[in-house]
Amino acid sequence: MSTGRINLGDLKSQIDKRVGPDRARQYFGHLNQLLSQKLSKPEFNNLLLSTLGRENLHLHNQLVRSVFRNACQAKTPPPPSQPPAWSNGDVPQSLRRSRSGAPGGSRTGRAPSGNSVPMRRL
């Protein structure tokens, strides 16, 4: 049995190809809601069937099994990938690095009051 990581991007592409980009986006939104406990399992099951259809249920099962397999067999984290980009090719500001190397390009934070406060280097 191979111990290499399963490429989840390939599985995501298969889902996108089989059901189309709109329904794939809905499916991943529902999956995200399930994992963040905003949907119950029975609610998710109903949405899953209406979004992917029974004929594509195996793709969902394969994706979930692959996530667990990658997590359980991993000795190291997945290799770094390119930061996600918006459809226009821009990298979101929160993922950009400033000259200091800090994410977001800002050297200030927000206090609980909402006021800007300087951040100290550690």
C-alpha positions as CSV (number, residue, x, y, z in Angstrom):
1,M,0.0,0.0,0.0
2,S,1.4,3.4,-1.0
3,T,2.1,5.9,1.9
4,G,2.0,9.0,-0.3
5,R,-0.4,11.8,0.2
6,I,-3.6,11.8,-1.8
7,N,-4.0,15.0,-3.8
8,L,-7.2,16.5,-2.6
9,G,-7.1,19.2,-5.3
10,D,-7.6,16.4,-7.9
11,L,-10.7,15.2,-6.0
12,K,-12.1,18.7,-5.7
13,S,-11.6,19.1,-9.5
14,Q,-13.5,15.8,-10.1
15,I,-16.4,17.1,-8.1
16,D,-16.3,20.4,-9.9
17,K,-16.2,18.6,-13.3
18,R,-19.1,16.2,-12.4
19,V,-21.6,18.6,-10.9
20,G,-20.5,22.0,-12.2
21,P,-18.8,24.9,-10.5
22,D,-22.0,26.3,-8.9
23,R,-23.1,23.0,-7.3
24,A,-19.5,22.2,-6.3
25,R,-19.3,25.6,-4.5
26,Q,-22.6,24.9,-2.7
27,Y,-21.3,21.4,-1.7
28,F,-18.1,22.8,-0.3
29,G,-20.0,25.5,1.5
30,H,-22.3,22.9,3.1
31,L,-19.3,20.7,4.0
32,N,-17.7,23.8,5.7
33,Q,-20.9,24.4,7.6
34,L,-21.0,20.8,8.8
35,L,-17.4,20.9,9.9
36,S,-17.9,24.2,11.7
37,Q,-21.1,22.7,13.4
38,K,-23.5,25.1,11.7
39,L,-25.4,22.1,10.2
40,S,-26.4,18.9,11.7
41,K,-25.4,15.6,10.1
42,P,-29.0,14.9,9.0
43,E,-29.3,18.4,7.5
44,F,-26.0,18.0,5.7
45,N,-27.1,14.6,4.3
46,N,-30.2,16.1,2.7
47,L,-28.2,19.0,1.3
48,L,-25.5,16.6,0.1
49,L,-28.0,14.5,-1.9
50,S,-29.7,17.5,-3.4
51,T,-26.4,19.1,-4.3
52,L,-24.2,16.2,-5.5
53,G,-26.9,13.7,-6.3
54,R,-26.8,10.0,-5.3
55,E,-24.7,9.2,-8.4
56,N,-21.9,11.4,-7.1
57,L,-22.0,10.4,-3.4
58,H,-18.9,8.2,-3.9
59,L,-16.9,11.4,-4.6
60,H,-17.9,12.9,-1.3
61,N,-17.0,9.6,0.5
62,Q,-13.7,9.4,-1.3
63,L,-12.9,13.0,-0.4
64,V,-13.6,12.4,3.3
65,R,-11.7,9.1,3.4
66,S,-8.7,10.9,1.7
67,V,-8.7,13.7,4.2
68,F,-8.6,11.2,7.1
69,R,-6.0,9.1,5.4
70,N,-3.7,12.1,4.7
71,A,-4.1,13.2,8.3
72,C,-3.5,9.8,9.9
73,Q,-0.6,8.7,7.7
74,A,1.2,12.1,7.6
75,K,4.6,12.2,9.2
76,T,5.0,15.8,7.9
77,P,2.6,18.6,6.9
78,P,1.6,18.8,3.3
79,P,4.1,20.6,1.0
80,P,3.6,24.4,0.8
81,S,1.4,25.6,-2.0
82,Q,0.9,28.9,-3.6
83,P,-1.4,31.2,-1.7
84,P,-5.0,31.2,-3.0
85,A,-5.8,34.0,-5.4
86,W,-9.1,35.6,-6.3
87,S,-10.5,35.1,-9.7
88,N,-8.8,38.3,-10.9
89,G,-5.4,36.8,-9.9
90,D,-4.9,39.0,-6.8
91,V,-3.7,37.4,-3.5
92,P,-5.9,38.4,-0.6
93,Q,-4.4,41.2,1.6
94,S,-4.6,38.9,4.7
95,L,-2.2,36.4,3.0
96,R,0.3,38.9,1.7
97,R,3.6,39.3,3.6
98,S,4.9,42.7,4.6
99,R,8.6,43.7,4.4
100,S,8.9,42.6,8.0
101,G,7.5,39.1,7.1
102,A,4.4,39.6,9.1
103,P,1.1,38.4,7.4
104,G,-1.2,41.2,6.2
105,G,1.5,43.8,5.6
106,S,0.4,45.8,8.7
107,R,2.4,46.5,11.9
108,T,-0.6,47.5,13.9
109,G,-3.3,45.5,15.6
110,R,-6.7,46.3,17.0
111,A,-7.3,46.6,20.7
112,P,-10.6,45.2,22.0
113,S,-11.9,48.8,22.0
114,G,-11.3,48.9,18.2
115,N,-8.4,51.4,18.5
116,S,-5.2,50.7,16.6
117,V,-2.3,49.7,18.7
118,P,1.4,49.1,17.7
119,M,2.5,45.5,17.6
120,R,5.7,44.5,19.4
121,R,8.1,42.1,17.9
122,L,8.8,39.0,19.9
